[in-house]
Amino acid sequence: MTNQFDLTDDQREIQELARRFTADAITPHAAEWDEKHIFPRDTIRAAAELGFGGIYVSESAGGIGLGRLEAALIMEAMAYGCPSTSAFISIHNMAAWMIDTFGSQALKAAYLPDLLPMTRIASYCLTEAGAGSDAASLKTKAVKDGDHYVVTGSKQFISGGGENEVYLVMVRTGQEGPKGISCLVIDKDMPGVSFGAQERKLGWHSQPTAQVNFDAVRVPVANLVGAEGQGFAIAMAGLDGGRLNIGACSLGGAQRCIDEAVQYTKDRKQFGQSIADFQNTQFMLADMETELQAARTLLYAAAVKVTDNAPDKTRFAAMAKRFATDTGSSVVDRALQLHGGYGYLMDYPVERFWRDLRVHSILEGTNQVMRMIIARDMLRD
């Protein structure tokens, strides 16, 4: 007998599958990927063999048709090994879902058979150098010319930039503001597509990040996702799920660091006893665990709302993202402190998680923008 605060047997099986995959294929290699900036394409394809390339793509389109809670469980489990790799797979899933949900039958047939096994990987392209938090001010332009759009502009901070084969790009086809934005699928090998140098980043070293440039790229009108002018709404719908996943990546990374801190404080002796025996250590661990469980409960509740298309789903996705990412960073910071000087060394995994989780409160909408979304929704009544 389960209650609403328990996972179902099916959900536990999915979680266990993702945990086993992570323990075998991600955790043993993550430190090397980070140190040597290796993009683990083969591991990512292996994840896709389990269905993790189309987690909430409908079964009729070849995906595994799961809900957002199941997706969060998968992302959380994989982030226990490597938040950077888990987040990368999340972004691909968001792009595949957008094509499945809003694309024409022809567009789905053209792209999903390669995206689901991740033989081709997709990027999400919204942010520009001058349009970050104010995404609706984006300038990348698409002008209709017969049966093509001619696309000019560039996108900044694109996960998979230069490596991925498919780019879901938000472009301006009409007036200023959100209603003039459309979404196009653009291929890496279309003439006029180019990439900036790989960004040198604090963390997320296992995935490529680069600027994507469009110099009069001719994109077939058939590559329009949804209707003209619907792009911003599509981009935001994708972000509800993306925010849950990035929050889940923070949960997984923070859980790993709690587990590392528990083990370390039991083993480390100072003043004639384990540092786990000191009340200060116990209070820190207790607060870390309590805060992480609270964040997890909120995130799982938000995931159910997004799956059910509840009227307050966007508010809850924003609250869960804000709380889980801030909590995750705070937990990892304290885990590093409990390791003392050793926590600062790359011989221990905590410093990598400290670096990787820091960006989660910036991307998929900064946590300041999350507060705006929450407050606007509260004040709308």
RAVEN-V683239 format. One record per helix or strand. SS is the DSSP state (helix for helix, strand for strand). FROM is the first residue (numbers start at 0). TO is the last residue. If there is no record, write none. Layout:
# RAVEN-V683239
ss=SS from=FROM to=TO
ss=SS from=FROM to=TO
This chain:
# RAVEN-V683239
ss=helix from=8 to=25
ss=helix from=29 to=35
ss=helix from=40 to=48
ss=helix from=58 to=60
ss=helix from=67 to=101
ss=helix from=104 to=114
ss=strand from=121 to=124
ss=strand from=127 to=127
ss=strand from=130 to=130
ss=helix from=134 to=136
ss=strand from=140 to=144
ss=strand from=147 to=158
ss=strand from=165 to=171
ss=helix from=177 to=179
ss=strand from=180 to=186
ss=strand from=192 to=194
ss=strand from=208 to=219
ss=helix from=220 to=222
ss=strand from=223 to=224
ss=helix from=230 to=266
ss=strand from=268 to=269
ss=strand from=272 to=273
ss=helix from=274 to=276
ss=helix from=278 to=306
ss=helix from=312 to=337
ss=helix from=339 to=343
ss=helix from=349 to=360
ss=helix from=366 to=378
